[in-house]
Structures are given as C-alpha cells and as structure tokens.
Amino acid sequence: HKLNTFHWHLTDDQGWRIEIKQYPKLTEIGGCRIPAGDGGLDASGKPKPYCGYYTQEQIREVVRYAAALHISVVPEIDVPGHATAAITAYPQLGVLDTPLVVSNEWGVNTNLFNVEESTFVFLENVLGEVVDLFPGAYVHVGGDEAVKDQWKASARVQERIRELGVKDEAGMQSYLIKRLEKYLVAKHRRLIGWDEILEGGLPEEATVMSWRGIEGGIAAASQGHDVV
C-alpha cells in the first residue's frame, strides 16, 4: 500500500503492551485482563487471564525491520485517559481509591491519571524508555476521549488546578501535554496528539492528528501547527 508510517497504539484501558523496565507491573498486571463471558473461564470455570506484551527487544526488532522498509514507527502512550491498565498496575496513579481491573469491554472509560507531581514524573520516565526504543521524530501522547468527570469531582485535583494556576480541567490537560512536550523536545522528539489536545491550548511545537473531522486540523493549522 506504500504507507510509510506505522502508528503503534501501545497502551489503553484494555491492556499495557510495551515493556517498561522501570515499572514491571505495567505489563505483569496491566498486560492481563479477564475476557468477558465464557472466554474468560477455563474448563473448570476458573478465571482465565488473557495476557501479552512486546518486550523491548521485540520492539527494537520491529523498528529495525520497519527501517529496512523505509517505514517510520510512531509509538503512542495515551494520557490522561485510556489509563485503566496503568492505574490497575499502579493504583497511586489514579484519581479514585477504588481498586480497578483492566477493562475487558470496548468503549470510553472514565479513568484518568491523576495530576500529582509523582505521576508526571512516572509519565516522563515511561517516555524516556520509549524514546530509547523509537528513533523516529514523533512520539504520540494520545489526549483523546479523556472524560473529565473524575477530575471535576476530585477535591485534590481541584486543589492542583488552583496550585498550578490553570483555568479548568481542559487547562489541566493542556498543562500536562505541555509538560510532556518540553520533556520530549529536550530528547529531540516531537509531540503529536489527537485533536482533543487543542482544548486548553496547544504546546508550541505540537502536531495535531485530527480524528473527529477536519475542523480540528483546520484550527491547528491556522495556529501554525503541523496537522495529520
């Protein structure tokens, strides 16, 4: 098909699929789910987990193979939504105290990363390992379908919004994306995200991938940003 970019969606509510050496539970716990219905039970009726992830060596092999075919690989680590698998592995990353399980259902999930400094550092550490694995120019940070209900209802998140001097929940997401962009720029990478990252203001060098129609692309291009 002569397509020369492979966008590799590696994290979601239904599983964390990339080995991160610094945080092994992301794949040990976040890489497993109990399938819905009979598929989640063995012959004796006990839960049967479905597990899987790519090791860092397997990822390097894919990147090498893609390079030989003149294909760039763009990894996606989704924030602040599509985070259920990560929060299941490390509950301190979430907003709620309620224990989670990796989702076995399709759809938009309301679980978001919290906005503590320790969570920002976690995400930067993850991106540090991602950058080491993927030599291409772009790293995708998602930004899509981040329903803000948990942030709105959390006294602690509201406190952080005031602490950081941002306007609202959209501004909080923008703050996070801008922080990750600074980290990636320092690593000589470019941040790309879905068109929701327009809400609250774009980072200076962000590229927008407009999936909900052409409007987000036009808005980003009119602000001087590259667009897919």
N, C-alpha and C positions, 0 to 999 in steps of 0.2 A: 504493500500500500504506500510505500515511500514516506511513511511517517517517521520523523527523526527525533521525536521526544517521547519518552516513557515517563508518565506521571504515576508515581508509585505511592498509593494510599496505604500507609503502613500502620495507622492507629485509628481506632474507632471505639464506639460503645461495645461492639461485639468481639473485640479482640485487639491485643497489642502484639504486632507481628515482627518487630525488629529487636534483636538482642542489644541491650544496653548494659555494658559491663558493670557500670557503677550502680545500677538498680536492677538486680537479677529478678526480683519479684514481678517486674513488668511482664516478663514472659512466663515465669513459673506459675504465677497466679493470673495475671491479665491475659495470658495467651491461651487460657482454657475457659470453656463455657459448657453448660449442660444443655444440649439441644432440646428444643421444645418437643413435646409429645413423645411417642414411642421411641423416636430416635435418640432420646436421652437416657434410655434404660437398657441394661444388658439383659441376658436371658433369664436371670434370676430376679429382675425387677429393680436392681440397684442402679443409682445414677451412673451414667457412663459419660465422662467428660470428653469433649472434642477439643483437642489442643494442637497447637502448631505455631511456629515462628521461623523466621530466617536468621541463621547465625550470621555474625559479622563476616566470616569467611565466605559464606554463600552469597552475601550481598556484594562483596568485592568481586566475586566470580561473575555475577550478573553485570556489574558495572564494567568489568573488563570486556565481557562478550558484547555488550552494547557499544562500547567504544570502538571495537573492531568493525562494527556495522555502522559507524558514524551516527550513533543514537545517543542523545543526552538523557540522563536519568534525573528526574526531579522528585526527591522524596517529600512526602507530606506527613508532618506531625501536627495533628489538629489541636488547636486551642481556641477559646477556652472551653468550647463544647466538644461533643463526641469524646468525652473524657472518662466514661464509666469504667472501662477496663483498667486505666491507670489508677483511678481512685479506689477500685476494688483491691488492687495490689498494694497501694499506699494510701490508706484512709485519711492520713493527715493532709492530703492534697485537696480534699473535698470541702464543701460548704456545710454539709449536714453531718450529724453524729451517727446517723443510721447506717449500719453496715450495708454495703452494696454487693451485688453479684454481677459478673459480666453478662451483658444482655444477650438473650437468645431470640430477640424479636427485632424486626425491621421497624424503622420509624425514628422520629426526632425524640431524643431523650433530654430531660431537663437537667441532668447532672453537669455541673460546671466545675472547673478548677477554682479553688479559692484565690484570693488576691494577696496572700501573705508574702512577705519577702522571701521566705524559705521556699515557697512554691515557684516564684520567679527564678530563684537560683536552680531549683530542680530542672525547670524547663531549659535554662541556659546550659546546664550540664548535659542534658539529653541532646540538645542541638550541637554541643561540642563534639560528641561522638558521631553524630550524623554527618557533620562537616568532614570529619576524618575519613568517613566511608564514601562520600559522594563528592567527587572533584568538580562537578558541574557548577555553573554560575548561580543556579537558583535553589532555594530551599522554600518549600511551601508550608505555611503555618495554619492553613485552614481558615478559621474565623467564621465559618458558616453555621447556620442553624443553632446559634448559641442563645437559647431561650433564657431570658434574664430573671425568671421568677425567683430562683433561689437567691440570687444577689439582692433582689428587691426586698425579700423577706428576711434577710440576714442582718442583724444589728451590727455584727462585726464587719461585714462588707460595707455597710453604710458608713461605719466609722472610718474605714480605709479610704472610701471615696472622699470624705472630708479631709482626712490626713494628707492625701496626695493632691488635693486641690482640683479634682476633676469635677465636671458638671453633673454627671449622672452615670448610669450603668453603661451606656454606649461610650461615654468618655473613659470609663474604666477599661473597657475592652480596647479602646484606642491606645490608652496608656500602656497596656500590656504589649500590644502589637508593636508600638514604637520602641519599647524597651528591647524586644527581641530583634527588631531591625538593627538597632545600634550594635547589639552583640554580633549579628551576622555580618554587618558591614565591617566590623573590626576583624572578622575572619575572612574577609574578601569574598563575601557571598551577597546575593541579592534576595530580598524577601519578596515572596509572591503569596497572595491570599485571595480567597473568594470575595465577591463584590460586597459582602457584608462589612468588610474592613473599611469601607467608605464611611460608615456610620461613626460619628465621633471624631472624624478627621484622619487623613492618611499620613503615614510616615513619609518623609521626604523622598526616599528612593524606592518606595514600594511599587510593585507591579500588581495589577488587578486582573483576576480571572473572573469574568462576568458570566455566571451560570444561570442567573434568573432572567436573562433577557439582555437586550443591547443597551438599556438605559444606564446600568452601572458602568459599562465600558465607555459610553459617551461622557458620563460625568467624570470618570477618572482621566480620560484623555484630555478633556477640557481643562483639567488641573495640571496638565503637563506630565502625566504618568503613562508608562507603557501599559498596554492592555492586551489580554487574550480574549 
